[in-house]
Amino acid sequence: MPILTKALIALIAFEHFLILYIEMFAWESLGKKIFKTVPENLFGPTKGMMANQGLYNGFLAAGLIWPFFIANQEWAYSITTFFLICVAIAGTFGAVTSSRKIFFIQALPAIVALVMTNWIG
């Protein structure tokens, strides 16, 4: 896999670790600054729900990092493809149900990485 593809996948994983941090540990501080569509009075009551959602983002990030440690290239390719598809679906669903901006922040980079993984390298 070319270094540019690996770098994009690592960047997507980092983004999901960042989302994990915001949703699990900084929902009531940093989350308020980022998620301006959420009414102020809902940050406290939704803290547990967002921590759960953050954990799922952590699983996506871990799944994207995991193939960097797999020696078998076919297996690494399969895991990479699976998790990039998961991120693309999650980002598309978020764009449809929450904010169109999510598509460009989450789904589009995963789709580009999928193309790079499957057709370039």
C-alpha positions as a printed Julia matrix, in Angstrom:
121×3 Matrix{Float64}:
   0.0     0.0    0.0
   1.51    3.37  -0.99
   2.6     5.73   1.78
   0.04    8.38   0.73
  -2.78    5.86   1.2
  -1.42    4.83   4.59
  -1.12    8.48   5.61
  -4.75    9.17   4.67
  -5.94    6.11   6.6
  -3.87    7.18   9.62
  -5.4    10.68   9.37
  -8.92    9.2    9.3
  -8.05    7.05  12.33
  -6.7    10.11  14.14
  -9.93   11.97  13.35
 -11.92    9.17  14.97
  -9.68    9.1   18.03
 -10.27   12.86  18.28
 -14.03   12.31  18.04
 -13.69    9.65  20.76
 -11.95   12.18  23.0
 -14.53   14.9   22.41
 -17.55   12.64  22.87
 -16.21   10.63  25.82
 -14.19   13.15  27.8
 -14.9    16.69  26.59
 -18.58   16.6   25.6
 -19.6    19.39  27.95
 -16.62   21.63  27.16
 -15.14   21.13  23.69
 -18.32   19.46  22.45
 -20.26   22.67  23.08
 -17.85   24.59  20.86
 -17.99   22.09  18.0
 -21.59   20.85  18.0
 -23.39   24.18  17.87
 -26.66   22.6   16.69
 -27.11   20.88  20.06
 -29.07   23.04  22.5
 -26.98   24.12  25.52
 -29.3    22.4   28.0
 -28.82   18.96  26.38
 -25.07   18.55  26.88
 -25.39   17.34  30.49
 -28.26   14.9   29.93
 -26.63   13.42  26.79
 -23.15   12.96  28.29
 -23.52    9.19  28.78
 -25.07    8.65  25.37
 -22.25   10.59  23.69
 -19.61    8.67  25.62
 -21.1     5.49  24.18
 -21.02    6.99  20.69
 -17.42    8.08  21.26
 -16.48    4.52  22.13
 -17.8     3.37  18.77
 -15.64    5.98  17.04
 -12.7     4.57  18.96
 -13.46    1.12  17.59
 -13.45    2.55  14.06
 -10.09    4.23  14.72
  -8.6     1.05  16.2
  -9.86   -0.94  13.23
  -8.09    1.43  10.84
  -4.81    1.28  12.78
  -4.88   -2.51  13.24
  -3.87   -3.36   9.63
  -0.6    -1.43  10.07
   0.45   -4.27  12.39
  -0.7    -7.2   10.22
   2.09   -8.85   8.23
  -0.21  -10.7    5.83
  -1.04   -8.1    3.16
  -4.26   -9.8    2.01
  -5.6    -9.84   5.55
  -4.48   -6.22   6.15
  -6.2    -5.18   2.9
  -9.45   -6.91   3.93
  -9.49   -5.31   7.39
  -8.65   -1.89   5.93
 -11.42   -2.17   3.35
 -13.96   -3.3    5.94
 -13.27   -0.45   8.36
 -13.14    2.2    5.62
 -16.56    1.0    4.44
 -17.82    1.24   8.05
 -16.56    4.83   8.31
 -18.05    5.75   4.92
 -21.44    4.32   5.92
 -21.36    6.0    9.34
 -20.44    9.33   7.75
 -23.13    9.04   5.1
 -25.74    8.12   7.72
 -24.63   11.07   9.85
 -24.92   13.37   6.85
 -28.46   12.18   6.1
 -29.7    12.22   9.69
 -27.73   15.04  11.32
 -25.63   17.41   9.21
 -24.5    17.33   5.58
 -21.11   18.59   6.75
 -20.45   15.14   8.25
 -20.27   13.67   4.76
 -17.31   15.85   3.87
 -15.57   15.46   7.23
 -16.06   11.72   7.72
 -17.46    9.85   4.71
 -15.62   11.49   1.82
 -12.1    10.92   3.2
 -13.01    7.26   3.79
 -14.35    6.94   0.25
 -11.17    8.51  -1.17
  -9.07    6.13   0.95
 -11.17    3.2   -0.3
 -10.5     4.23  -3.89
  -6.8     4.63  -3.15
  -6.65    1.27  -1.37
  -8.55   -0.68  -4.0
  -7.55    0.91  -7.29
  -4.25    2.69  -6.75
  -2.41    0.47  -4.35
